[in-house]
Amino acid sequence: MQVLVRDNNVDQALKALKKKMQREGIFREMKLRGHYEKPSEKRAREAAEAVRRARKLARKKLQREGLIPATPRVVKK
């Protein structure tokens, strides 16, 4: 992964790198590979993630159809 450093602004480059890594899922991958995960635990985790995704998709669909209100966004100061 490559990030350009412009005008010696390392902080901005680090921020861009972290954003890219987050989008690519590298942090999540590192967390998962940090320790051994038994195949049975992996199947259970993936099944739980699939259920979570399905529920989220159904909730979004209902919100688009107007059957349930969209959750209000909280603006942090």
C-alpha positions, 0 to 999 in steps of 0.5 A, spaced: 500 500 500 502 506 498 501 513 500 504 520 497 507 525 502 505 532 500 509 538 503 512 533 508 506 533 511 506 526 515 500 526 519 496 527 513 499 521 509 498 517 516 491 519 516 490 517 508 494 510 510 489 509 516 483 510 511 486 506 506 487 500 510 480 501 514 477 500 507 481 494 505 479 491 511 487 490 513 485 492 521 480 486 521 484 481 518 490 483 523 485 482 529 483 475 526 490 472 524 492 475 531 491 468 534 489 461 532 481 460 530 478 453 530 474 451 524 468 450 528 469 457 531 470 460 524 464 457 522 460 460 528 463 467 527 461 467 519 454 464 520 453 470 526 456 475 521 451 473 515 445 473 520 447 480 522 448 482 515 441 479 513 438 483 519 441 490 517 439 489 509 432 487 511 432 493 516 435 498 510 429 495 506 424 497 511 427 504 512 427 505 504 420 503 504 418 507 509 415 502 514 420 504 519 423 511 521 430 511 519 435 512 525 437 519 527 444 521 526 447 524 532 452 530 531 458 530 535 461 536 537 
